[in-house]
Amino acid sequence: MTLQTLCAQKREEKEGFLFQYGSRNGDIAYRKELASFLTRHYRYHVDSSSLVVTAGATQGLYMLASLLFSRGDVVFVEDPTYFIGFQIFKTDLGLKTISVPMDEDGIDVNMLDRLLEEHKKSSTVRVTENRPYWTMLYLIPTFHNPTGRCLSEARCRQLVQVARRHNILVVCDDVYNTLCYEKDSQGNFVTPPPALVSFDQETDPGFLGNVVSNGSFSKILSPGLRLGWIQAPKRIRSLIMNSSYCDSGGSFNNYTSGIIASALQLGLVEQHLGKIQEIYARNMNAVHKIIQEEWPSGVSCLLPKGGFFIWVEFPQGFSCAELQKTCIRDHNVSFYVGSICSPQGLFGNCLRVCFALYDLQTLTDAVRKIGQSARWMMEAHTT
């Protein structure tokens, strides 16, 4: 079935409903199909009533941060992290960001606990029904951008307990979760690590509702769709749906959500997901192999199990900003320097390679050229 046929089918079925504002939490058919899709991939039951439709993860993040926090408030972020995330907080909303380090298992929860204790003492935020948290943590727990790491299950449990104890909101950028490239013994892709929100369920003793999952179809289907979702506890959903922002516009991207509801129901999204998993896994393995075998010694990188990115670390003192300039000048090739992903400007000796955009030949040619320039720079510095 083509997209044109699908659109015509939805117009006939809905008799114009999709051209209207729509309900504030989104088209019920979309939320039901999405809940089934997430349940299959997230290792736990997702209820459609917990979902609110958004116009993508960036809009979801901006909406949550602007509804629940005010200029001058403090928010906590991983370091490194998605650079647009902390730019939204600092530049657009005037929030103060506090960086929390991470390691191979994700964010350092013990350090977060200490930082929360320290900053809570000086916080002047008054918690109310409309502002139920004094601060927020923003993180990417699964197939992290830029490092590709996953928050371990032990740390997921620990983080939820810390969030409950300190009464903070944890907003998870869950845009890469379904892009898992591990396979089982039969050659089938395994389910991804459990989402952080699955460790904060209403059936849990001590449940307060501290974790929000902010998802999107941008990485699975197309960023041009501008379609996503927020999975959140009731008190957060109520604040979203009762906001003037939602009151004026109704459902975000009502028409597109109706089209994707049918695509989900017909299994088209599952088919497409399987295809791109094969492509991205192939690209990822090819890039990692070149870095391991052809880039200079002293360079290290993790082979992620999913997502879009490979994070490369050079020896301390090496300038990836200079490497970037050299690659642009000599090869018309670029990448993200690690320091752009750090609120503190750290990780200047690191870089991020995205393996999800270009075809395999273009991608591997570019990665080889970066390695050649890196080798030349490192040899020049040692002579």
C-alpha positions in Angstrom: 0.0 0.0 0.0 1.4 3.4 -1.0 1.3 6.5 1.2 -1.1 8.1 -1.3 -3.5 5.2 -0.9 -3.2 5.3 2.8 -3.9 9.0 3.0 -7.0 8.5 0.8 -8.2 5.7 3.0 -7.9 7.8 6.2 -9.8 10.7 4.6 -12.6 8.4 3.8 -12.7 6.7 7.2 -12.4 9.8 9.3 -14.7 12.0 7.1 -12.7 15.1 7.8 -12.0 14.5 11.5 -8.2 14.5 10.9 -8.5 18.0 9.4 -9.9 19.3 12.7 -8.1 20.3 15.9 -8.4 16.9 17.5 -8.5 15.9 21.1 -5.9 17.4 23.4 -4.1 14.2 24.1 -4.2 13.1 20.5 -6.1 10.7 18.1 -7.2 7.7 20.1 -6.5 5.3 17.1 -2.9 6.6 17.0 -2.4 6.3 20.7 -3.8 2.7 20.8 -1.6 1.6 17.8 1.4 3.4 19.3 0.9 1.8 22.7 0.9 -1.7 21.0 4.0 -0.8 19.1 5.8 0.4 22.2 4.7 -2.6 24.2 6.2 -5.0 21.6 9.5 -3.1 21.6 9.9 -1.8 25.2 9.6 -5.0 27.2 6.7 -3.8 29.3 3.0 -2.9 28.9 2.4 0.7 27.6 -1.1 1.9 28.2 -2.6 4.2 25.5 -4.0 6.5 28.3 -0.4 7.3 29.4 0.4 8.8 26.0 0.1 12.4 24.7 0.7 13.2 21.0 3.4 15.7 20.2 4.9 17.3 17.1 8.3 15.6 17.7 10.7 15.1 20.6 12.1 18.7 20.4 8.6 20.2 20.8 7.9 17.7 23.6 11.0 18.7 25.5 10.4 22.4 25.0 6.8 22.1 26.1 7.7 20.2 29.3 10.5 22.5 30.3 8.6 25.7 29.6 5.4 24.5 31.3 7.0 23.2 34.5 10.0 25.5 35.0 10.8 29.3 34.9 13.7 31.5 33.9 16.5 31.1 36.5 15.5 27.6 37.6 18.1 24.9 37.7 18.1 21.8 35.5 20.5 18.9 35.4 22.0 17.4 32.3 24.4 14.6 31.4 27.8 15.6 30.2 28.2 15.0 27.3 24.7 15.2 25.9 22.6 16.3 22.9 23.7 19.9 22.4 20.3 21.2 21.2 18.8 20.0 24.5 21.0 22.1 26.8 20.8 25.0 24.3 17.0 25.0 24.7 17.4 25.2 28.4 20.1 27.9 28.5 19.4 30.1 25.5 15.7 29.8 24.9 14.3 29.4 28.4 17.0 31.0 30.5 17.4 28.0 32.8 20.7 27.2 34.6 22.2 23.9 33.7 24.3 21.8 36.1 26.4 19.1 34.4 26.6 15.5 35.7 29.4 13.2 34.5 28.8 9.8 33.0 30.8 6.6 32.4 30.3 3.4 30.5 27.1 2.6 32.4 25.5 6.0 31.8 25.0 9.0 34.1 26.8 8.9 37.5 23.8 8.6 39.8 25.8 8.9 43.0 27.2 12.2 41.8 23.7 13.3 40.7 22.5 12.5 44.2 25.1 14.7 45.8 24.5 17.6 43.4 20.8 17.4 44.0 21.3 17.5 47.8 23.6 20.5 47.4 21.4 22.6 45.1 18.1 21.7 46.8 19.4 23.5 49.9 19.7 26.8 48.0 16.6 26.4 45.8 13.9 29.0 46.1 11.4 27.2 43.9 8.0 26.7 45.7 6.5 23.3 44.7 2.8 23.7 43.9 0.1 21.6 42.2 1.0 23.3 38.9 4.7 23.1 39.5 5.1 19.7 41.2 8.9 19.4 40.9 11.7 21.8 41.9 14.1 20.7 39.2 14.5 18.4 36.2 17.1 16.0 34.9 17.4 15.6 31.1 19.1 12.5 29.8 19.2 10.0 27.0 19.3 6.7 28.7 19.2 4.3 25.7 21.7 4.5 22.8 22.9 7.9 24.1 23.7 10.8 21.8 26.6 11.3 21.4 28.3 8.3 23.1 25.9 5.4 22.2 25.9 4.1 25.8 23.0 2.7 27.7 22.1 3.3 31.3 22.5 0.0 33.1 19.4 -1.6 34.7 21.0 -1.2 38.1 21.4 2.5 37.6 17.9 2.8 36.2 16.5 1.5 39.5 18.9 3.7 41.5 18.0 6.8 39.5 14.2 6.3 40.0 14.8 6.0 43.8 16.9 9.2 43.7 14.3 11.0 41.7 11.6 10.0 44.1 13.6 11.0 47.2 14.5 14.4 45.8 11.2 15.1 44.1 12.6 15.8 40.6 11.3 15.2 37.1 13.4 13.0 34.9 12.8 13.6 31.1 14.2 10.9 28.9 14.9 11.5 25.3 13.8 8.1 24.0 14.2 8.6 20.3 16.7 5.8 19.6 15.3 3.0 21.7 13.9 0.8 18.9 17.1 1.1 16.8 18.8 -1.9 18.4 21.3 -3.8 16.3 22.0 -6.9 18.5 20.9 -10.2 17.1 20.0 -13.5 18.8 21.2 -16.9 17.8 18.5 -17.1 15.0 19.7 -13.8 13.5 16.7 -11.8 14.7 17.1 -8.4 16.3 16.7 -8.5 20.0 14.5 -6.1 22.0 16.3 -3.0 23.2 17.2 -2.5 26.9 14.2 -1.6 29.0 13.2 2.1 29.0 13.9 4.1 32.1 10.2 4.9 32.5 9.5 1.1 32.9 11.2 1.3 36.3 8.7 4.0 37.5 5.3 2.3 37.2 2.0 3.0 39.1 2.1 -0.5 40.5 5.4 0.2 42.2 5.5 0.8 46.0 6.3 4.4 46.5 5.2 5.5 43.0 5.0 9.2 42.6 5.4 9.7 38.8 8.8 11.1 38.3 9.9 9.8 34.9 8.7 11.0 31.4 9.5 9.3 28.2 9.8 11.7 25.2 9.7 9.8 21.9 9.5 10.5 18.2 9.1 8.9 14.8 11.9 11.2 13.4 14.6 8.6 13.7 12.4 5.6 12.8 10.4 7.0 9.8 11.1 10.6 8.9 11.9 13.9 10.7 9.6 15.7 8.3 6.6 14.0 9.9 7.1 16.1 13.1 5.3 13.4 15.1 6.1 12.0 18.5 4.6 11.3 21.9 5.1 11.8 25.6 4.5 8.9 28.0 3.9 10.5 31.4 2.1 10.1 34.7 -1.4 11.5 35.1 -0.4 14.7 36.8 2.0 15.7 33.9 -0.6 14.7 31.3 -3.1 16.9 33.0 -0.8 19.9 33.1 -0.1 19.5 29.4 -3.7 19.1 28.3 -5.0 21.9 30.6 -2.4 24.4 29.3 -3.4 27.3 27.0 -0.9 25.9 24.5 -2.9 22.7 24.1 -6.3 24.4 24.6 -5.6 26.6 21.5 -4.3 23.9 19.1 -5.8 20.7 20.3 -3.9 17.6 19.2 -0.5 18.3 17.9 -0.2 17.1 14.3 -3.6 15.5 14.2 -3.6 14.7 10.5 -0.2 13.0 10.4 -1.0 10.9 13.5 -4.0 9.5 11.8 -1.9 8.4 8.8 0.7 6.8 11.0 -2.0 5.1 13.0 -2.9 3.1 9.9 0.7 2.5 9.0 1.2 1.0 12.5 -2.0 -1.1 12.2 -1.0 -2.5 8.8 2.5 -3.4 10.1 4.2 -1.0 7.7 6.2 0.7 10.5 7.5 -2.7 11.7 8.6 -3.6 8.1 10.4 -0.3 7.7 12.0 -0.6 11.1 13.5 -4.0 10.2 14.9 -2.6 7.0 16.6 0.4 8.6 18.0 -1.8 11.4 19.8 -3.9 8.8 21.1 -0.8 7.0 22.2 1.0 10.2 23.8 -2.1 11.7 25.8 -2.6 8.5 26.9 1.0 8.5 27.8 1.0 12.2 30.0 -2.1 11.9 31.7 -0.8 8.8 32.6 2.5 10.4 33.8 0.8 13.6 36.0 -1.6 11.7 37.7 1.3 9.8 38.3 3.2 13.0 39.7 0.2 14.8 41.9 -1.0 11.9 42.9 2.2 10.0 42.9 5.1 12.4 46.0 5.8 14.4 46.9 3.9 17.5 45.8 5.6 20.8 42.3 6.2 19.4 39.5 4.4 21.1 35.8 4.0 20.4 32.9 1.9 21.8 30.9 -0.3 19.4 27.4 0.7 20.4 24.5 -1.7 20.3 22.1 0.7 18.7 21.4 4.3 17.9 23.0 6.7 15.4 26.4 7.5 16.7 30.0 6.3 17.4 31.9 8.3 19.9 35.7 8.4 19.3 38.3 9.4 21.9 41.8 10.6 21.0 44.6 11.0 23.6 44.3 14.0 25.9 45.7 17.2 24.3 44.6 16.2 20.8 42.4 18.9 19.2 39.4 17.5 17.3 38.5 21.1 16.4 41.8 21.3 14.5 41.1 17.9 13.0 37.7 19.1 11.8 39.3 22.2 10.2 41.8 20.0 8.4 39.1 17.6 7.2 36.9 20.4 5.8 39.9 22.0 4.1 41.4 18.9 2.6 38.4 16.6 2.1 35.2 18.6 2.5 34.3 16.2 5.3 33.1 17.2 8.8 31.8 15.7 12.1 30.8 17.0 15.5 33.6 17.9 17.8 33.0 16.5 21.3 33.1 19.9 23.0 29.9 21.0 21.3 28.1 18.2 23.2 29.3 19.5 26.5 27.7 22.3 28.5 31.1 22.9 30.0 33.0 22.7 26.7 34.8 19.5 27.7 35.7 16.5 25.4 37.7 18.6 22.9 39.7 15.4 22.3 36.6 13.5 21.2 34.4 13.4 18.1 31.0 12.0 17.1 30.5 10.1 13.9 26.9 9.7 12.6 26.4 6.5 10.5 22.7 6.9 9.8 22.6 9.6 7.0 24.8 8.7 4.1 25.1 5.6 1.9 27.7 3.1 2.8 30.3 4.1 0.2 30.1 7.8 1.0 30.2 7.1 4.7 33.2 4.8 4.7 35.1 7.1 2.3 34.6 10.0 4.6 35.6 8.0 7.7 38.8 6.9 6.0 39.6 10.5 5.1 39.1 11.6 8.8 41.5 8.8 9.9 44.1 9.8 7.3 44.0 13.4 8.5 44.1 12.3 12.2 47.2 10.1 11.5 48.9 13.0 9.7 48.2 15.4 12.6 49.4 12.9 15.3 52.6 12.1 13.4 53.3 15.8 12.9 52.9 16.5 16.6 55.4 13.7 17.5 58.2 14.8 15.2 
